[in-house]
Amino acid sequence: YNGSCAAGAMLEAMPGQLYIGASYQAQPGLGAQALNGDLYITPPGMKASHNLVTLHQTLPDVIRGGVRYRPKSTPWEFRVFGDFTRWSSLTNQCLSQLNNSCPLSANGGPAPGGLVFGNSRRNWNDTFGARLGASYWVNRGVEVFGGAGYETAAVPDSTLAPDVPDAN
């Protein structure tokens, strides 16, 4: 288990019309993580080997902010919001023998004498996203919503790999 924490605030700048909010989500584990588990390796034509391992990684923290505005006496509401995710904290994901560190050489490979099963270089980029949205209330119970957004990519071409989720 890895804990985290978050904080947020919303200000009603104009009662019933203008709201401004912001939040911060800390990194899972509040920094570097060491996750224990099992690794099974099955080479072709050979018996599987079982190893107890530790995955070393550092995931990002996230800052979000937004504004919501509803002009008086109209069925409309407008929203703009965005986020900044510090993916640059994910430099690598290293797999070591259980409860051992991940000593790496300058080229990212295992250092001599280390108990490292593998290291995946990530060197991800920080990302930001921005979104716009509008709602129209047809009546009290029916809302029609539309929106658009843009977000930058975390994974650089140099470390794009099929083991990265959504890496197409």
N, C-alpha and C positions, 0 to 999 in steps of 0.2 A: 504494500500500500504506500502511496505517495500523496501527502497532503498538499494543499495549496490554499490560497486565500484570495479574496476579491473585495473590492470596495467600489462603490458608485454613489452618485448623487444626482438628483434632478431638481432643477429650479423652475418653479412656475413663475416666469418673468412677467407675464400678463395673464391674470386669472382667466382660466377657461380658453385661452387663445395660444399663448406662446410658452413652450416648455424647452428647456435646455438641459441636456444630461451628459454625463461622462462616467467612465468606469475604468478600472484597472484590474486585470486578472494576472496574478503572479504565476511564475513558472511551476509546472507540476513538480513536486518534490522540492520546490523553492531553490532550484539550482540543479547541479549535476545529479543524475540518477544512477543507481546501480540496481538493476532488476535481475533477480535470480530465476533460473528455469532449467529446462532440459534441452539438450541438443542431440538429435539422432542423425547420424551420417550413414548413408547406405551406398557405398560404391557399387557400380555395376558388377553383378556376379559375386558379390561378397556379402558377408553377414553385417548387419547394422551395428554400429557402435553407439553407445549411450554415454553422454558426458553431462555433468552438472556444470552450468555456466553462469556467468554474470554479464549482462548487457550494460555497457556504459554509454550514456548519452545525456545531452542537455537540451530540453525543449524550450520553446519561447514563452515570453510573457506578452500580453496584449493590452493595448490602450484603445478605448473606443469613445466616440463622442457623437452627439446628434442633436438636432433641432426639429421641433414639431410645431407647426403653425396652423391655426384654424381661424380664418377671418370670421368676425361676428356675423350672425344671421345669414350664413351660407351653408350649403351642404358639402363644402369642400374642406379637405385637410391636406397639407403639404409637409413632406418630411425630407430631410437631408441628414445623412449620417456616414460615418467612416471609421476606419480602424487602422492601427499600425501594429504589425506583428513582428517581433524581433527574432526572426528565424536565423539570423547570423550566429545565434548561440549554438545552433546545431552544426558543429564542424565535422563530427564523425560519429559513427555508431560502432563501437568496438566490443567484441565478444571474447571474454577471457575465461580461463578455468575458474570455477566457483570461488568467489571471494578474493580473487587476485586482481591486481591492477592491470592496466592495458599499456605496457610500455611499447612505444612505437618509434621507429626510425624516422629520419628526416623525410623519406619518401612516402610515409604513411603505412608502410608494412610493419609487421611485428619486429620488435628489436630482438637481437640475438639473446637467447636464454629466457625470453618471456614466454608466458603460458597463454598465448593469444591464438584463438581459432580463426579470427578474421577481423578485418576493419573495413568499414565502408566509409570512404570519404564523402562528406556531404557539402560542406562549405556553402550552405544555403544563404540566400540574400534576404534581407528584411523586406517585408511586403507592406503595401498599403492598399486600402480599398475605399471606394466612395460610391454611395448609392443615393438615388433620388426616388421619391415615390409620391403618389397623390391618391387620395381616396375621395370618392363621391358617394354620399348616402342617398340612395334612391328613396328609401324611407327608413324609419327607425331600426328596422331589422335587416335591411339589405344594404351592403357596402360593396361598391365596385372599386377595385384597387389596381393600379398599374405602377410599374417602376422600372428602373434601369440601373445598372451598376457597372463598375470597372474595378478590377483587382490585378495587381502585379503578381508575377510568378516568383516563388521562392527558390525553385530548383534551377541552378545554372546549367547550361548545355554541357559543361565539362563534367558534371556529376550526374547527369540524367541517366537513369538506369531502370530496367524493368522491375526491380524490387521496390521502387518508390511508388506508393499509392497514387493512382491517377496520373501516371507518368506518360500518358500518350501525348 
